[in-house]
Amino acid sequence: MSNITLEDLRPAQGATSKTKRVGRGRSSGRGKTSCRGHNGEGQRSGNSSKRGFEGGQMPAYRRLPKLKGFQVYSKVNYFAINVGRLDALKLKEVSIETLRDKLTVHPTCIGLRVLGNGELKSAITVKANYVTPSAKEKIEAAGGKVELV
């Protein structure tokens, strides 16, 4: 087994190729205009147009300013409610279905998130998709129960 030295290192077969030598006569296949076309800005030396430049016409990013981003079709909307608000509702069991009857919950909301702001005095059962640790602590301290759906 021999050691590899710096002299032995070279690019893999086919990884490199010779640079194009343009403008070296007709028979080279890249003579006369040197692959730059005839006249115009692109043929001159020092040409480099900025990103999105379309030759002077109004560029697409300015013609279509309001078509940004994309719409997520699989997005899940949750109805968020604080523990203090649950106490004001005077319910024994809280879930997204019971809240639809009591509050105006948007029809796209298919889950419930309980947040920990406020105080809870009565014992309630909460059926939610997510409950913050502080909210869970307050519900259980009041004698309630948390069920993750």
C-alpha positions as CSV (number, residue, x, y, z in Angstrom):
1,M,0.0,0.0,0.0
2,S,1.5,3.3,-1.1
3,N,1.0,6.7,0.3
4,I,-0.8,9.4,-1.7
5,T,1.1,12.6,-2.1
6,L,0.0,16.0,-3.4
7,E,1.6,15.3,-6.7
8,D,-0.8,12.3,-7.2
9,L,-4.0,14.4,-6.8
10,R,-5.8,15.4,-9.9
11,P,-9.5,15.9,-10.9
12,A,-11.6,12.9,-11.9
13,Q,-11.8,11.8,-15.5
14,G,-14.1,14.2,-17.4
15,A,-14.4,16.7,-14.5
16,T,-12.5,19.4,-16.3
17,S,-12.5,20.7,-19.9
18,K,-10.4,23.2,-21.8
19,T,-11.6,26.7,-22.0
20,K,-13.2,28.0,-25.2
21,R,-10.8,30.0,-27.3
22,V,-13.2,32.3,-29.2
23,G,-12.5,34.7,-32.1
24,R,-9.7,32.6,-33.6
25,G,-10.9,32.5,-37.2
26,R,-13.8,31.1,-39.2
27,S,-12.6,27.5,-39.2
28,S,-12.5,27.3,-35.4
29,G,-16.3,27.4,-35.3
30,R,-16.2,30.3,-32.9
31,G,-14.7,33.0,-35.1
32,K,-15.9,36.5,-36.2
33,T,-18.6,37.4,-33.6
34,S,-17.1,35.0,-31.0
35,C,-20.5,33.5,-30.0
36,R,-21.9,37.0,-29.0
37,G,-24.3,37.6,-31.9
38,H,-24.4,40.7,-34.1
39,N,-24.2,44.2,-32.5
40,G,-26.2,45.3,-29.5
41,E,-25.4,45.6,-25.8
42,G,-24.6,42.0,-25.3
43,Q,-21.9,42.0,-27.9
44,R,-19.9,44.7,-26.3
45,S,-17.2,44.1,-23.6
46,G,-18.1,44.8,-20.0
47,N,-21.8,43.8,-20.6
48,S,-23.6,42.4,-17.5
49,S,-27.2,43.1,-17.0
50,K,-28.7,43.0,-13.5
51,R,-31.0,40.2,-12.2
52,G,-34.5,40.5,-13.6
53,F,-33.5,43.0,-16.4
54,E,-35.6,42.4,-19.5
55,G,-34.1,44.7,-22.0
56,G,-35.8,47.8,-20.8
57,Q,-39.4,46.6,-20.7
58,M,-41.1,46.6,-17.4
59,P,-39.8,43.6,-15.5
60,A,-42.0,40.8,-14.3
61,Y,-41.3,41.5,-10.6
62,R,-42.8,45.0,-11.1
63,R,-45.6,44.0,-13.5
64,L,-46.9,41.4,-11.1
65,P,-46.4,42.8,-7.7
66,K,-49.2,41.1,-5.9
67,L,-48.5,37.5,-6.9
68,K,-46.0,36.7,-4.2
69,G,-45.6,33.5,-2.3
70,F,-47.9,30.5,-2.5
71,Q,-51.0,29.1,-0.7
72,V,-50.6,26.2,1.6
73,Y,-53.7,24.0,1.1
74,S,-52.9,21.5,3.9
75,K,-52.7,24.2,6.5
76,V,-54.5,23.4,9.8
77,N,-56.2,26.4,11.6
78,Y,-56.5,26.2,15.3
79,F,-58.8,28.3,17.5
80,A,-56.7,29.7,20.3
81,I,-58.3,30.6,23.7
82,N,-56.8,31.6,27.0
83,V,-57.6,29.9,30.4
84,G,-59.1,33.1,31.7
85,R,-61.7,33.2,28.9
86,L,-62.6,29.5,29.6
87,D,-63.4,30.5,33.2
88,A,-65.7,33.2,32.0
89,L,-67.6,30.8,29.7
90,K,-68.8,28.6,32.7
91,L,-68.6,25.3,30.8
92,K,-67.9,21.9,32.4
93,E,-66.4,20.4,29.3
94,V,-64.5,22.4,26.7
95,S,-63.8,21.2,23.1
96,I,-63.9,22.8,19.7
97,E,-67.5,21.6,19.2
98,T,-68.7,23.1,22.5
99,L,-67.0,26.4,21.7
100,R,-68.7,26.5,18.3
101,D,-72.1,26.7,20.1
102,K,-70.9,29.3,22.6
103,L,-68.6,31.5,20.6
104,T,-68.1,32.6,17.0
105,V,-65.4,30.2,15.9
106,H,-64.3,30.5,12.2
107,P,-65.5,27.5,10.1
108,T,-61.9,26.8,9.0
109,C,-60.7,26.2,12.6
110,I,-60.7,22.4,13.1
111,G,-58.6,22.3,16.3
112,L,-58.2,23.9,19.7
113,R,-55.2,25.4,21.4
114,V,-55.4,26.4,25.0
115,L,-53.0,29.2,26.2
116,G,-52.1,30.0,29.8
117,N,-53.1,33.7,30.2
118,G,-55.5,34.4,33.0
119,E,-56.8,32.5,36.1
120,L,-59.1,29.5,36.4
121,K,-61.3,29.0,39.4
122,S,-63.6,26.1,38.4
123,A,-62.8,22.5,37.5
124,I,-63.2,21.8,33.8
125,T,-62.4,19.1,31.3
126,V,-60.5,20.4,28.3
127,K,-60.2,18.4,25.1
128,A,-57.7,20.2,22.9
129,N,-55.1,19.6,20.2
130,Y,-52.5,21.5,22.2
131,V,-52.3,22.9,25.7
132,T,-49.4,25.0,26.9
133,P,-47.6,23.8,30.0
134,S,-48.7,26.8,32.0
135,A,-52.3,26.3,30.9
136,K,-52.1,22.6,31.9
137,E,-50.7,23.5,35.3
138,K,-53.6,26.0,35.9
139,I,-56.3,23.6,34.8
140,E,-55.0,20.8,37.0
141,A,-54.5,23.1,39.9
142,A,-58.2,24.1,39.7
143,G,-59.1,20.3,39.8
144,G,-59.7,20.0,36.1
145,K,-58.5,17.5,33.5
146,V,-56.7,17.9,30.2
147,E,-57.2,15.4,27.3
148,L,-55.1,15.8,24.1
149,V,-57.1,15.0,21.0
